[in-house]
Amino acid sequence: MRHFKLSIIVSCIVFVLAIGGGIAGMVRIDKTGKSNREKRIRAEKLGSGIATFTGIVIAPFWWFAAARLG
């Protein structure tokens, strides 16, 4: 467990920021005067971008922790 302490902390922080960013992005997309089709496309891109960013940030911490374990 001690090898994964930093990874867990970073994951919790990044997940909270990702959820907050997703909510803020959806509110911003919803306030635009665009059609529902364009809003849906932008929301899909927002979700993909946040998921990719989250994975890129978290992965090195978990790889390093796994390498130390083993």
Phi, psi and omega in degrees: 000327183294333179288335186258005184300310180296320179298319180293317180297313180297318179299316179299315180296314182293321179295319178297316178295323179294318178295316178297318177295322178295317179294315179297319179295320179294321177297317180295319178295320182294329182283348178289156181269025184276170180288163180299327179296315179292323177297319180297317180297316179294323178294322177297317179294322177298313180297317178296318180294316180294319179296318179295314179299316180299315179296320180293323181286318187281324188306313182300325179295317179290323178297316180295318179295319179294324179292322178292327180290322184205000000 
